[in-house]
């Protein structure tokens, strides 16, 4: 083995060790002895002559768990991430239940957010706070988030806007995932000329300014079909699918970050011995990439995609606010804010509600991404709180027998 | 080393004593140490870790005293708590660790000491030599700077004086051309030199206590012998007590005055070096001693036969070692004829030729050991034999199949005939695949086995490497190092190859685990009868397994011959040196070997 390889390995090992509280390899305790005992190497009392084996301590925590379960367990410990996940599920449910999905109608009495029912109560929100919060008793009323001057239901509009944001987020995530992973893994695995070509292409894409591209695309979607003389139905269709088109376009220029990350992961993973081992076993390049290396980059990919999705919520909003992204008749949260910014003094609710949901969406996806990053990173080690330590110490003090029992249980003899 | 070589202004005005000149002021708590004074008094030390909601005992009930100038070895396999118990002395436990009990350094209680007082002790009073010098040294700073930094942190000292002292320290640890090395970065030095720098840094503040945590585990035998020699010399010159943490009984035999054997966090035996080696009482100690491969133990009878003609092939001048003559009728499992192997060029980095004109022949069913220091090209040969590296000159054939210029597609049938066991079982198994799937992969790809059939074969393979069948659904990180290496062997053997390459399969394992894996390996070799190229830097291991040994140095084979001849009557000067460097787990014999080695080295120099 060349010196370089050795060093790389040692660095990895060191990191691992640090992550595991310095207790050596994470291994399962009981099985070590099973193997030791099987060997029949013991001349004396087997319990006496056999050590605890390599890697203890941390072993208990990971016993019999797959990588996925460990990640899940660490994710569940992240309170912020759980909150984020719950929030996003509630928001999604609320929006799809009220406004429907695809052609299916929802439960809300206003199904067309662009319809103009008569203005009730000067457009003020009919949502009433419960008395213990200083309101006049809890009620939803016909227009809980209020109406604008021409009577559009703000609630219906906000809920539709949320759907738009979710769709943009999802489509963008899928596009980036496909392109970024493919380009990253090909260039990281094959290196050489292919790597050069792909990476220079990536550099080129990075130079494209997102806002300008959004603006150009936004204009083109309205001007080009007319210029080419397409039928009105096609134009309407194109405009109806505006969010998806925007998401596709954004995805097509936002993948370089992921591609570079995946590439660097591949570059280090392809030098690992398990790849050589697979090659010796006769695996093809395709199999090595998909079966052996890609699963090992899952952590990086998932984390990156989630964080990108949360950024995309804000990005889409910003573009729509500037008038470049999603325009009438499609509704987006950014578009709502943009349309209602002049009403900030007179009808602030038109401004507040979309804003609150933008913040909620972006924050919760971000928290999920954060939780995933911690869960996938073995180095983030949870240190017990002082209170827990004290309690455990107290417990041990009160009942020493338990401790010794645990200890001998761990010793396994 | 003397007392007052270049006298600095500070030392002239202040006190100067000890083995280095010009030392700065020490804290009041530190009084002078003489040989024989008790410097460390550990009483009922325990280390616990917070794991999964409960305290887990990493070490309990450690009680010992350390005198100045004495070497105490703490021996045990990994996970026995030896490192953590020593690290607790300087408060370097991980955040979820906790130490209790008492450890007094010249009367100062160390357990529970934090902040500035602890920092004053670290480096100044207690220094640590870490296992891996490459990661323990900061790659961004020069070696000299790192020593100077330690000095200037602990003493009030100008840059010039500090540099003078650093150079002095580098001379003390016998670094050639210290003035040049002072400005070298860690990656520009060899492993041994790096470890010397680490030692120099550790010694820079004249610590009372030196903790050496597996100081030679990451090094080659020959380098290890040099570092051990250095540490032995330093013992004479330095008044520090040394705690040596290791799992290598050979190293212990070489250095230790007293030995503590630890198992499961408990001390099982504590005594002088002689007691432990000659009269071990605890079964675990006996087992540990029995597990160490003993160089020369397997060839003793054959060597008695004085009529035996030594027939090793030795490299002379620039001519490569000729091919061992073999039976014409037998198709060799591996045949290399003047084969040169290169690492292909990468970008601007030119191709690197790691093996030059190698002639090697392995007959079916034969085990040939390949030994040499790291960087000698052993692994290169192993990788070329499984077609992971191209042969640029000469010829390489496996079981009669010439693979010198084989294309990617031609290699598939070839893959069935070779298997390889990698050095590091942790890295050679895909962390995201259950081990059963890893074992079954070659079968899946070559014999197109699926479902039940595949699963039966995997279970049979698990049986043959003596692992429970239930383990097939485990992930590699859930297995111990020894178990992972068994999985590696099972996978390599799954297609019943004609040739197996074992690339240092046990070097990442503990001694006791290594013994089990080697035994298993021997049994499997007898059962399946594959030819094997066993690559190792450990001559004692190779001697145990192989019929012939090839010695490699700097990409050239230097000597090839029968195991007995190589171990008993090495012809090449390098082989002799390599053999002399192997430590033997017996203090008396080790002393003899040490003298022999010094004599060989003296010959070389003169």
Boltz contact constraints between the chains, C-beta under 6 A:
constraints:
  - contact:
      token1: [A, 1]
      token2: [B, 379]
      max_distance: 6.0
  - contact:
      token1: [A, 7]
      token2: [B, 134]
      max_distance: 6.0
  - contact:
      token1: [A, 10]
      token2: [B, 132]
      max_distance: 6.0
  - contact:
      token1: [A, 10]
      token2: [B, 135]
      max_distance: 6.0
  - contact:
      token1: [A, 14]
      token2: [B, 135]
      max_distance: 6.0
  - contact:
      token1: [A, 21]
      token2: [B, 94]
      max_distance: 6.0
  - contact:
      token1: [A, 21]
      token2: [B, 96]
      max_distance: 6.0
  - contact:
      token1: [A, 22]
      token2: [B, 94]
      max_distance: 6.0
  - contact:
      token1: [A, 24]
      token2: [B, 78]
      max_distance: 6.0
  - contact:
      token1: [A, 24]
      token2: [B, 79]
      max_distance: 6.0
  - contact:
      token1: [A, 25]
      token2: [B, 481]
      max_distance: 6.0
  - contact:
      token1: [A, 26]
      token2: [B, 477]
      max_distance: 6.0
  - contact:
      token1: [A, 27]
      token2: [B, 479]
      max_distance: 6.0
  - contact:
      token1: [A, 27]
      token2: [B, 480]
      max_distance: 6.0
  - contact:
      token1: [A, 28]
      token2: [B, 478]
      max_distance: 6.0
  - contact:
      token1: [A, 32]
      token2: [B, 480]
      max_distance: 6.0
  - contact:
      token1: [A, 35]
      token2: [B, 483]
      max_distance: 6.0
  - contact:
      token1: [A, 38]
      token2: [B, 466]
      max_distance: 6.0
  - contact:
      token1: [A, 39]
      token2: [B, 516]
      max_distance: 6.0
  - contact:
      token1: [A, 41]
      token2: [B, 516]
      max_distance: 6.0
  - contact:
      token1: [A, 44]
      token2: [B, 283]
      max_distance: 6.0
  - contact:
      token1: [A, 48]
      token2: [B, 283]
      max_distance: 6.0
  - contact:
      token1: [A, 49]
      token2: [B, 283]
      max_distance: 6.0
  - contact:
      token1: [A, 49]
      token2: [B, 284]
      max_distance: 6.0
  - contact:
      token1: [A, 49]
      token2: [B, 287]
      max_distance: 6.0
  - contact:
      token1: [A, 51]
      token2: [B, 77]
      max_distance: 6.0
  - contact:
      token1: [A, 51]
      token2: [B, 263]
      max_distance: 6.0
  - contact:
      token1: [A, 52]
      token2: [B, 79]
      max_distance: 6.0
  - contact:
      token1: [A, 52]
      token2: [B, 264]
      max_distance: 6.0
  - contact:
      token1: [A, 53]
      token2: [B, 480]
      max_distance: 6.0
  - contact:
      token1: [A, 54]
      token2: [B, 78]
      max_distance: 6.0
  - contact:
      token1: [A, 54]
      token2: [B, 79]
      max_distance: 6.0
  - contact:
      token1: [A, 54]
      token2: [B, 480]
      max_distance: 6.0
  - contact:
      token1: [A, 54]
      token2: [B, 481]
      max_distance: 6.0
  - contact:
      token1: [A, 55]
      token2: [B, 79]
      max_distance: 6.0
  - contact:
      token1: [A, 55]
      token2: [B, 480]
      max_distance: 6.0
  - contact:
      token1: [A, 56]
      token2: [B, 79]
      max_distance: 6.0
  - contact:
      token1: [A, 57]
      token2: [B, 49]
      max_distance: 6.0
  - contact:
      token1: [A, 57]
      token2: [B, 51]
      max_distance: 6.0
  - contact:
      token1: [A, 57]
      token2: [B, 56]
      max_distance: 6.0
  - contact:
      token1: [A, 60]
      token2: [B, 51]
      max_distance: 6.0
  - contact:
      token1: [A, 60]
      token2: [B, 52]
      max_distance: 6.0
  - contact:
      token1: [A, 61]
      token2: [B, 51]
      max_distance: 6.0
  - contact:
      token1: [A, 61]
      token2: [B, 52]
      max_distance: 6.0
  - contact:
      token1: [A, 66]
      token2: [B, 475]
      max_distance: 6.0
  - contact:
      token1: [A, 272]
      token2: [B, 427]
      max_distance: 6.0
  - contact:
      token1: [A, 273]
      token2: [B, 422]
      max_distance: 6.0
  - contact:
      token1: [A, 273]
      token2: [B, 427]
      max_distance: 6.0
  - contact:
      token1: [A, 273]
      token2: [B, 428]
      max_distance: 6.0
  - contact:
      token1: [A, 274]
      token2: [B, 428]
      max_distance: 6.0
  - contact:
      token1: [A, 274]
      token2: [B, 429]
      max_distance: 6.0
  - contact:
      token1: [A, 274]
      token2: [B, 430]
      max_distance: 6.0
  - contact:
      token1: [A, 276]
      token2: [B, 388]
      max_distance: 6.0
  - contact:
      token1: [A, 277]
      token2: [B, 428]
      max_distance: 6.0
  - contact:
      token1: [A, 280]
      token2: [B, 386]
      max_distance: 6.0
  - contact:
      token1: [A, 280]
      token2: [B, 420]
      max_distance: 6.0
  - contact:
      token1: [A, 281]
      token2: [B, 441]
      max_distance: 6.0
  - contact:
      token1: [A, 281]
      token2: [B, 442]
      max_distance: 6.0
  - contact:
      token1: [A, 282]
      token2: [B, 412]
      max_distance: 6.0
  - contact:
      token1: [A, 282]
      token2: [B, 415]
      max_distance: 6.0
  - contact:
      token1: [A, 282]
      token2: [B, 445]
      max_distance: 6.0
  - contact:
      token1: [A, 282]
      token2: [B, 446]
      max_distance: 6.0
  - contact:
      token1: [A, 292]
      token2: [B, 430]
      max_distance: 6.0
  - contact:
      token1: [A, 295]
      token2: [B, 432]
      max_distance: 6.0
  - contact:
      token1: [A, 296]
      token2: [B, 432]
      max_distance: 6.0
  - contact:
      token1: [A, 383]
      token2: [B, 95]
      max_distance: 6.0
  - contact:
      token1: [A, 383]
      token2: [B, 96]
      max_distance: 6.0
  - contact:
      token1: [A, 384]
      token2: [B, 50]
      max_distance: 6.0
  - contact:
      token1: [A, 392]
      token2: [B, 55]
      max_distance: 6.0
  - contact:
      token1: [A, 407]
      token2: [B, 57]
      max_distance: 6.0
  - contact:
      token1: [A, 411]
      token2: [B, 264]
      max_distance: 6.0
